[in-house]
């Protein structure tokens, strides 16, 4: 999810001693984990896939942390406050996506990674189609999306750091980037997974506690429902204030499009024992449910408090979380939540830093036939370079950052879902189909997002560009593969076919 809401949500100053102390303690813990992980990172495999030695619980919390961004804590409650129950269609696919990902992708990706020694998601695409070109094109698409996504998230992180420590936005961006970069460049995915484990635990605890306070402030679900119904009955309808098309479009994009998000799928390479994946849907669904309690609880509670007159109407929806916490929650809990916001963003930033560095260090050189000899050292340098570039964009480019963030998420979905998620489950997929779908997703997402962002054309209400690009790239993938179906067998190695049959 994108941090666009935070880019416009000038957070109130949070520099109360307790909140500052919690923020400092949080960064100290992150630094300690980074130092510990650095000592365990000795090879490129350690750096990019944590040595394939991560247990299921740590993997689940890391995947949850990468999935749940700061949007869940700030923009999400504001979305519920403004749109009603229709906003839940953005998070309802969580269990569906988790189950689909496990069934169609996780085990195959993990086994293929071990069999071929793969390090990246484009590696899997290259192995599936016996195509360095498909791998390189996927790597380029990921790198472009990562730069935009990183810039967006670093700007959001700067806003949170500035709100807690009063550093100023510019310094907030660079401080947030430097802390995340320090443990990512030094400890790679070993540091990433275990900081995500800590951050995911923090997010879950904070979310559950806030939900309890939200229920108490609103007098329980029944009382909140009555207060809202008397003032705004549409809020409680199945689609809320959204059209059915808009709600179902959200469900499609976040249900199907999230299946092959590389910063989550990449983590399956790290699992120690793939046989444990049978428990992943249950664990991941429970973890997401706990983390998303705040998303639903604050949005509903604040709307009921405003409806009953206990809280002044908000100047903008994204004020829902700060307004509720500062008025109805203990200061220490507010500190935990805002540390959780930083944790959510940093988890996503860490994942993007790693997969972006992998694209530069591994995927593009492999596609060019010039694999690097010292991938660990170059990977660390690439992580630094990508991070500095994204932080610079975040600081100087203004509204362009928001455009890049929108572009990033849709690009991940439209370029990777067909070639990777469908391709690892369909023997009829061809090399040309994969290349055509990746190219279509890349060009269409860029073109449509540019047209919409600059106001050249307004798309019909409820039509999401991410959904349109994903659907089109899938159709291209099926169409081109069907046209070249006689060549499908020649692009599938026997060992890859065997894994597909498992």
PyMOL commands that set and color helices and strands:
alter all, ss='L'
color gray80, all
select helices_A, chain A and resi 4-8+17-38+44-52+56-67+70-72+75-90+94-116+121-129+132-165+169-218+221-231+233-236+244-256+262-270+274-291+293-308+317-328+331-367+375-396+400-425+431-453+465-483+485-487+489-491+494-500
alter helices_A, ss='H'
color red, helices_A
deselect
rebuild
show_as cartoon
